[in-house]
Each structure stands twice: as structure tokens, then as C-alpha cells.
Amino acid sequence: MTPNDRQGFPFSSMASPLIRLSHITLQVSNTQKTVTDLVTKYRFRPFAARGLDGTSPRQVALRNGGVVFMVNEKSQETPPIPPSLIYDWPVPLPSADTACNVSYEVEDLPGLCRRLADEGCHLLVPPTELCDDDGSVSYCVVKSVVGNVNHTLIDRTRYRAPFLPGFQLLQSDDVSAEEDVTSVDHVTYVCPRGSTPRVIDWYRRCFGFQHFPLSSGEDPERGYEITGPQIGLRVTSIECPGRNEVGKIVMGESLPQSGTNQIDQFMRHHQEGGIQHAGLATPHIFKATSALAQCGVLFARQPPSYYTEPQKRAEILSAGLAPQHLSEFGILLDSSAGLAEKNGKILLQVFAEPLFSKDSFYLELIERRGAQGFGEGNIRALWRSMQDMMEDLSQKQQEGATSH
């Protein structure tokens, strides 16, 4: 009997066991710096924490709209010693600061864990229950097949408080504060060359993800290849049909080419792959980029030719927007996102600077005006803009080292 013949499989005939994306975890060596950057530059608000008294590694939850990041202090413990982190598993030391856990809310955690065990998955933390006066939460932590990426699966259907047991709610959480983002639109992994089909199969078998084509007739085994000067990229996307709050997963591999690109540089610190960036949905990308830029966020810029090229300029104007307005913050527009949609649906995107170092995790703002896919023009331009930003950061670092 194959795994797909077991009771409850295949997931393609039923809803995914995942309900929604709960939060993304960052494990860092300097918790205070990362929290400060998220607060002062990206306008996140701390709303729950543990370990602030020094009795355990610090874990701080921050929110902007519907997006939650958990910032965990890297534990000095080395598994198999039971980790003092809760709802997570420590990354090996030493390691680069990293985004390494995408947590999902689920129902029927025991049944899902049995299915994962049947699939041969490694449960780093078995089903565990934590309780307080507001009820109980059950969770487990499963290791994915991508590098250091884990998934905490949380059943909070019997819990009434805003976050999770074990965390102290902070008075600094201002629920009336202005929100820039609403949800995690997608999480992008960098994968070793040739590994994407195996990754897709694992997410299909375990969580019911299905191939989401980026181009008409796309082969899920090959994905969507983009080649050209200074670009060699294979991109594949998956989703849980009918579960928009889960968000998409996008996987990128570099193609053999001359020169080192951003994916190869990321792989130097994540040799088996990892989370490269998170796309955060915003209802007002112009308002959000303006506010974050005023707080000190650096966005990847586009060359002026992107906005003056006749076809792109006409595309922008037909959407009722001004090219100079987009160019102010490097915002990209694509009106063909989602299998060549030509019905007025558009996609707006921009990348921000890496959060930890020039080769690490970064955030993307994305506004969907009806478009559900990822346009080829945007993928190419985003790649080039991020490549230019990384090269510029490298040059500035070298100049800084020389001046000292």
C-alpha cells in the first residue's frame, strides 16, 4: 500500500488539514536588535513575550495587522537536550540568523500527527498540551524536507486569549494602531538544484498543497524557468486550494550560469535550503511603502527605463496609476499576473532590504488588485532589483571595511 492509499489520503480529494498561517519564527543571536528593527522600521508592535526575566531564552511576538512574527533568542542548548523554547525547536549553533519556522493552525492535531508519522516525518516535538486560565493549546513541531525549515502545528480551538499559553501579554500592544499589512501572501524557499519536485511531493502528501501554475501549461516537475542576462531562475508555486489564509509557498532554484546570484549566496548560509523571503499582503502599497520608508526601510529600486519603456508605461497608465508614483519607491506593476489575465486585474510588488545581513531573509510588500498569480515581468524585475541591492550593499560593506 502506497502512502496515498492510506485512509485520509490523498489530500487532493479533501480540504487541507491546515486552517491558516499563525506566525513566522525568526531565530536570532541579538533578539533586542531584531525586535527594535521590526518596531522602529517596519512598525510591528510587540504584544506577547516570555523569558524577559532571563530565566529562559527570550521569545517575543510582534504584530502588524494580521501578520505575526515570533523572534526567538538562539538557545545555547544542543538537542537532544529538551529545548527551553516553546512552540519551536532550536537551530544548531553556530548558525546565521534565520527565518526557520512557519507555524500553522490546525484541527485534530492527534490525527494529523499520526498521518505525518505514517509518512515518515520527523516530529521534533511530539503532541504537547499547554494550559492556563484561558484554556489549552496543543501543538507539535515537524521537520520539513527543506533545510532548517520546521512547522509548528497548533490547535488553539480550546483557547480564548489573544496568543498562546506560556506568554505574557504586553501592555504595549495598541490594537488601534495603524496597520500596514493584512496577512502573509506567500513564503519563498530557496531550494538546492533539482530538489523542488521532492519538496512539492512532501507538501502534497503531508498538508494537501497542490501545484499553482505560474504560466499556462507549466510542468510542475520543471516549474517556470526565467533566463537572460544575469538571471537563471526556476520558480514553482504551491497552494492549499480553498485555504487562502494558509498562503502560498514559492520555491526558487538557481539555474547553472556564470557568476554568483542571490540564490547561490543564500545557499552559502543555508546549504540545504531555507526561507528566503515572506511576501506580506497590503491593501495600500503606496501608503505602506511611504510610511516604512519614512521609518528607515530601504526598498529595492528599479532603473528609470522600467517606467519609461513604452509598453510598461502604457500598462501603468491603463491601470490608472502614474509611472513617477511607482518609481518613487521602486514599485513594480504587472497586469498579466495569473495566467495572462487581461481583465483589469493587477499586481503591485516591492522588495525591502534584507533583515539580518545582505544574504538573508527579507520582506516583500504585495498588493493584489484581483490578480492571484505572479507575473513574469515582475519576477524578472524583482530578481534584478534585489541583485542590484545586494551588490550595492556588498560594495558599501567593502568601502566601510576599507575606511576602517
C-alpha positions as CSV (number, residue, x, y, z in Angstrom):
1,M,0.0,0.0,0.0
2,T,1.4,3.4,-1.0
3,P,1.2,6.4,1.2
4,N,-1.6,7.9,-0.9
5,D,-3.7,4.7,-0.4
6,R,-3.8,5.1,3.4
7,Q,-7.1,6.3,5.0
8,G,-7.4,10.0,4.7
9,F,-5.2,10.3,1.6
10,P,-4.8,11.7,-1.0
11,F,-5.4,15.3,0.3
12,S,-6.4,16.3,-3.3
13,S,-9.8,14.8,-2.6
14,M,-10.3,16.7,0.7
15,A,-9.6,20.0,2.4
16,S,-6.1,20.6,3.7
17,P,-5.7,20.0,7.4
18,L,-4.1,23.4,7.7
19,I,-6.6,26.2,8.6
20,R,-4.4,29.3,8.5
21,L,-0.8,30.6,8.9
22,S,-0.3,31.5,12.5
23,H,3.2,33.1,12.5
24,I,6.7,33.0,11.2
25,T,9.6,32.5,13.6
26,L,13.0,34.2,13.4
27,Q,15.8,32.7,15.4
28,V,18.5,35.3,16.0
29,S,21.6,36.0,18.2
30,N,20.6,39.5,19.1
31,T,16.9,39.5,20.0
32,Q,16.8,43.1,21.0
33,K,18.2,44.4,17.7
34,T,15.8,42.4,15.6
35,V,12.8,43.4,17.7
36,T,13.9,47.0,17.6
37,D,14.2,46.9,13.8
38,L,10.8,45.4,13.4
39,V,9.3,48.0,15.7
40,T,11.1,51.2,14.6
41,K,11.4,50.4,10.9
42,Y,8.6,48.0,10.0
43,R,6.1,49.3,12.5
44,F,5.4,46.0,14.2
45,R,4.1,46.0,17.8
46,P,5.3,43.6,20.5
47,F,2.2,42.0,22.1
48,A,3.4,38.9,23.9
49,A,6.7,37.7,25.3
50,R,8.4,35.2,27.6
51,G,11.9,34.9,29.1
52,L,12.2,38.7,29.6
53,D,13.4,37.9,33.2
54,G,16.3,35.9,31.8
55,T,15.0,32.6,33.1
56,S,14.7,31.2,29.6
57,P,15.6,32.2,26.0
58,R,13.6,35.3,25.1
59,Q,10.7,34.8,22.7
60,V,8.9,38.0,21.6
61,A,5.7,38.0,19.4
62,L,5.1,41.1,17.3
63,R,2.2,42.1,15.1
64,N,1.4,44.4,12.2
65,G,-2.2,43.9,11.1
66,G,-2.7,40.2,10.6
67,V,1.0,39.3,10.3
68,V,2.8,37.9,13.4
69,F,6.5,37.3,13.7
70,M,8.0,35.4,16.7
71,V,11.5,36.5,17.4
72,N,13.4,33.7,19.3
73,E,16.7,34.1,21.0
74,K,19.1,31.4,19.9
75,S,19.3,28.8,22.6
76,Q,22.7,27.6,23.9
77,E,21.2,24.2,24.3
78,T,22.1,21.5,21.8
79,P,19.4,18.9,21.1
80,P,18.6,16.2,22.2
81,I,18.5,18.2,25.5
82,P,14.8,19.2,25.8
83,P,14.8,22.8,24.5
84,S,13.5,25.6,26.7
85,L,12.0,27.3,23.7
86,I,8.3,26.6,23.4
87,Y,6.3,26.1,20.2
88,D,9.7,25.7,18.4
89,W,13.0,23.8,18.1
90,P,16.4,25.5,18.4
91,V,18.5,25.8,15.3
92,P,22.0,24.3,15.5
93,L,24.8,26.6,16.8
94,P,26.6,28.3,15.3
95,S,24.3,29.4,12.6
96,A,23.3,32.5,10.8
97,D,20.3,34.5,11.9
98,T,17.4,32.9,10.1
99,A,13.7,32.6,9.5
100,C,13.1,28.9,10.1
101,N,9.6,28.1,11.2
102,V,6.2,28.7,9.5
103,S,3.5,27.9,12.1
104,Y,0.0,26.8,11.0
105,E,-3.2,26.5,12.9
106,V,-4.9,23.1,12.5
107,E,-7.8,21.0,13.8
108,D,-7.5,17.4,15.0
109,L,-3.8,17.6,15.9
110,P,-3.5,14.0,17.1
111,G,-5.0,12.7,13.8
112,L,-2.6,14.9,11.7
113,C,0.4,13.8,13.7
114,R,-0.5,10.1,13.1
115,R,-0.7,10.8,9.4
116,L,2.7,12.6,9.5
117,A,4.3,9.7,11.4
118,D,2.8,7.3,8.8
119,E,4.5,9.4,6.1
120,G,7.9,9.0,7.9
121,C,8.0,12.6,9.1
122,H,10.3,13.6,11.9
123,L,8.4,15.1,14.8
124,L,10.9,17.2,16.7
125,V,8.3,17.9,19.4
126,P,5.6,15.3,19.8
127,P,2.0,16.4,20.5
128,T,2.2,18.6,23.6
129,E,-0.5,20.4,25.6
130,L,-0.1,23.7,27.4
131,C,-2.8,25.2,29.7
132,D,-3.6,28.4,31.6
133,D,-6.7,30.1,32.9
134,D,-7.8,30.8,29.3
135,G,-7.9,27.2,28.2
136,S,-5.5,24.9,26.5
137,V,-3.4,24.7,23.3
138,S,-2.0,21.6,21.7
139,Y,1.0,21.7,19.3
140,C,3.7,19.7,17.7
141,V,6.8,20.6,15.7
142,V,7.6,18.7,12.4
143,K,10.7,19.0,10.4
144,S,10.2,19.8,6.7
145,V,12.3,18.5,3.9
146,V,13.8,22.0,3.2
147,G,16.9,22.8,5.1
148,N,16.3,24.2,8.6
149,V,12.6,24.9,8.0
150,N,10.2,23.5,10.6
151,H,6.5,23.7,11.0
152,T,4.7,24.2,14.3
153,L,1.2,22.9,14.1
154,I,-1.1,24.5,16.6
155,D,-4.7,23.6,17.7
156,R,-6.0,26.6,19.6
157,T,-9.7,25.8,19.3
158,R,-10.0,25.5,23.1
159,Y,-8.1,28.7,23.9
160,R,-9.7,32.1,24.4
161,A,-6.7,34.5,24.9
162,P,-5.1,36.5,22.0
163,F,-2.0,34.4,21.7
164,L,-0.6,31.3,23.4
165,P,-0.1,29.8,26.9
166,G,3.3,30.5,28.4
167,F,3.4,34.0,27.0
168,Q,2.8,37.2,29.0
169,L,0.6,39.7,27.2
170,L,2.3,43.1,26.9
171,Q,0.5,46.4,27.6
172,S,2.4,48.0,24.7
173,D,0.1,46.3,22.2
174,D,-2.0,49.1,20.8
175,V,-4.9,47.5,18.9
176,S,-5.9,50.8,17.5
177,A,-2.5,51.4,15.8
178,E,-2.4,51.8,12.1
179,E,-1.8,48.6,10.1
180,D,0.4,48.3,7.0
181,V,-0.2,44.6,6.2
182,T,-3.1,42.2,6.5
183,S,-1.6,38.7,6.0
184,V,1.2,36.5,4.7
185,D,0.6,36.2,1.0
186,H,3.4,33.7,0.4
187,V,6.6,32.3,1.8
188,T,9.5,31.8,-0.6
189,Y,12.0,29.0,-0.1
190,V,15.4,28.7,-1.7
191,C,15.9,25.0,-2.6
192,P,19.0,23.1,-3.8
193,R,19.1,22.5,-7.5
194,G,16.8,19.6,-8.5
195,S,15.1,19.2,-5.2
196,T,11.8,21.1,-5.9
197,P,9.8,18.1,-7.1
198,R,10.6,16.2,-3.9
199,V,9.6,19.3,-1.9
200,I,6.3,19.6,-3.7
201,D,5.6,15.9,-3.2
202,W,6.2,16.2,0.6
203,Y,3.9,19.2,1.0
204,R,1.2,17.5,-1.1
205,R,1.3,14.2,0.9
206,C,1.6,15.9,4.3
207,F,-0.6,19.0,4.0
208,G,-2.5,18.8,0.8
209,F,-0.7,21.5,-1.1
210,Q,-1.2,21.5,-4.9
211,H,0.8,22.9,-7.8
212,F,-0.2,26.5,-8.6
213,P,1.0,27.2,-12.2
214,L,2.8,30.5,-12.9
215,S,2.4,30.1,-16.6
216,S,-0.1,28.3,-18.9
217,G,0.7,24.7,-19.3
218,E,3.5,24.8,-16.8
219,D,5.1,21.4,-15.9
220,P,5.2,21.1,-12.1
221,E,8.4,19.0,-12.5
222,R,10.2,21.8,-14.3
223,G,8.5,24.8,-12.8
224,Y,8.8,28.2,-14.5
225,E,12.2,28.9,-15.9
226,I,13.4,32.5,-16.4
227,T,16.7,33.0,-18.1
228,G,18.6,36.0,-19.5
229,P,21.5,38.3,-18.7
230,Q,22.4,37.9,-15.0
231,I,19.4,35.7,-14.3
232,G,18.9,32.0,-14.2
233,L,15.9,31.0,-12.1
234,R,13.4,28.2,-11.8
235,V,10.3,29.1,-9.8
236,T,7.5,26.8,-8.7
237,S,4.5,27.7,-6.5
238,I,2.0,25.6,-4.5
239,E,-1.2,26.4,-2.6
240,C,-3.9,24.8,-0.5
241,P,-7.0,25.1,-2.7
242,G,-9.7,26.9,-0.8
243,R,-7.4,27.8,2.1
244,N,-6.4,31.4,1.2
245,E,-5.3,32.1,4.9
246,V,-2.7,29.4,4.6
247,G,-0.8,31.4,2.0
248,K,1.2,30.1,-1.0
249,I,4.7,28.5,-0.9
250,V,7.0,29.6,-3.7
251,M,10.2,27.6,-4.4
252,G,13.2,29.1,-6.2
253,E,16.3,27.3,-7.6
254,S,19.2,28.8,-9.4
255,L,20.0,27.5,-12.9
256,P,23.6,26.8,-13.9
257,Q,25.1,30.1,-15.2
258,S,28.2,32.1,-14.9
259,G,28.6,34.4,-11.9
260,T,27.1,34.2,-8.4
261,N,23.5,35.2,-7.8
262,Q,21.3,35.9,-4.8
263,I,20.1,32.3,-4.5
264,D,23.7,30.9,-4.6
265,Q,24.7,33.5,-1.9
266,F,21.7,32.5,0.3
267,M,22.7,28.8,-0.1
268,R,26.2,29.6,1.4
269,H,24.5,30.1,4.8
270,H,21.6,27.6,4.2
271,Q,23.3,24.7,2.4
272,E,20.1,22.6,2.3
273,G,17.8,25.5,1.6
274,G,15.7,27.7,3.7
275,I,13.2,30.7,3.9
276,Q,14.5,33.5,1.7
277,H,11.6,36.0,2.0
278,A,8.0,36.5,3.0
279,G,5.5,38.4,0.9
280,L,3.2,40.4,3.1
281,A,-0.2,41.4,1.6
282,T,-1.1,45.1,2.0
283,P,-4.3,46.9,0.9
284,H,-2.4,50.1,0.2
285,I,1.1,49.5,-1.1
286,F,1.8,53.2,-1.8
287,K,0.7,54.2,1.7
288,A,2.7,51.3,3.3
289,T,5.9,51.9,1.4
290,S,5.8,55.6,2.1
291,A,5.3,55.0,5.9
292,L,8.0,52.4,6.1
293,A,10.5,54.5,4.0
294,Q,10.0,57.4,6.4
295,C,10.9,54.9,9.3
296,G,14.1,54.0,7.5
297,V,13.3,50.9,5.4
298,L,15.3,50.8,2.2
299,F,13.4,49.4,-0.8
300,A,15.0,47.9,-3.9
301,R,14.8,50.4,-6.7
302,Q,14.2,49.9,-10.4
303,P,16.1,51.5,-13.3
304,P,14.3,54.5,-14.8
305,S,13.9,52.6,-18.0
306,Y,11.4,50.2,-16.3
307,Y,8.9,53.1,-16.0
308,T,9.7,54.8,-19.3
309,E,9.6,51.8,-21.6
310,P,6.6,52.5,-23.8
311,Q,4.7,49.2,-23.2
312,K,5.2,49.3,-19.4
313,R,4.3,53.0,-19.3
314,A,1.1,52.3,-21.2
315,E,0.4,49.3,-18.8
316,I,0.8,51.6,-15.8
317,L,-1.3,54.4,-17.2
318,S,-4.1,52.0,-18.2
319,A,-4.3,50.8,-14.6
320,G,-5.0,54.4,-13.6
321,L,-1.6,55.0,-12.0
322,A,1.3,57.4,-12.6
323,P,4.7,55.9,-13.5
324,Q,6.5,58.5,-11.4
325,H,4.4,57.4,-8.4
326,L,5.6,53.8,-8.8
327,S,9.2,54.8,-9.4
328,E,9.4,56.8,-6.2
329,F,9.7,53.6,-4.1
330,G,10.6,51.0,-6.9
331,I,7.1,49.5,-7.0
332,L,6.5,47.1,-9.8
333,L,3.2,46.6,-11.7
334,D,2.1,43.6,-13.7
335,S,-1.3,43.3,-15.3
336,S,-0.7,39.8,-16.6
337,A,-0.3,38.0,-13.2
338,G,-2.3,34.8,-13.1
339,L,-2.0,33.0,-16.4
340,A,-2.2,36.0,-18.7
341,E,-5.2,37.7,-17.1
342,K,-6.3,40.7,-19.3
343,N,-9.3,41.9,-17.4
344,G,-8.0,44.8,-15.4
345,K,-6.5,42.7,-12.6
346,I,-3.1,44.0,-11.5
347,L,-0.3,43.0,-9.1
348,L,1.9,45.5,-7.3
349,Q,5.1,44.4,-5.5
350,V,8.3,45.8,-4.0
351,F,11.2,44.2,-2.0
352,A,12.7,45.6,1.1
353,E,16.3,45.3,2.3
354,P,17.5,42.0,4.0
355,L,16.5,42.0,7.7
356,F,19.7,40.4,9.1
357,S,22.5,40.6,6.5
358,K,22.8,41.1,2.8
359,D,22.4,37.4,2.0
360,S,19.5,36.7,4.4
361,F,15.8,36.9,4.9
362,Y,13.8,39.9,3.7
363,L,10.3,41.1,3.4
364,E,8.2,41.9,0.3
365,L,5.1,44.1,0.1
366,I,2.5,42.9,-2.3
367,E,-0.9,44.4,-3.3
368,R,-3.3,42.2,-5.3
369,R,-6.0,44.1,-7.2
370,G,-7.7,40.9,-8.4
371,A,-4.6,39.2,-9.6
372,Q,-3.8,35.8,-8.0
373,G,-0.6,34.8,-9.7
374,F,2.9,36.2,-10.1
375,G,3.6,37.9,-13.3
376,E,6.7,37.1,-15.4
377,G,7.7,40.7,-15.8
378,N,7.6,41.3,-12.0
379,I,9.6,38.2,-11.3
380,R,12.3,39.3,-13.6
381,A,12.4,42.9,-12.4
382,L,12.3,41.8,-8.7
383,W,15.2,39.5,-9.3
384,R,17.3,42.2,-10.9
385,S,16.3,44.9,-8.3
386,M,17.3,42.6,-5.4
387,Q,20.5,41.6,-7.2
388,D,21.4,45.3,-7.6
389,M,20.6,46.0,-4.0
390,M,22.8,43.1,-2.7
391,E,25.7,44.2,-4.9
392,D,25.3,47.7,-3.6
393,L,25.3,46.5,0.0
394,S,28.4,44.5,-0.7
395,Q,30.2,47.5,-2.1
396,K,29.2,49.6,0.9
397,Q,30.4,47.0,3.3
398,Q,33.7,46.8,1.5
399,E,34.1,50.5,1.4
400,G,33.3,50.6,5.2
401,A,35.9,48.0,5.9
402,T,38.5,49.9,3.8
403,S,37.8,53.2,5.6
404,H,38.4,51.5,9.0
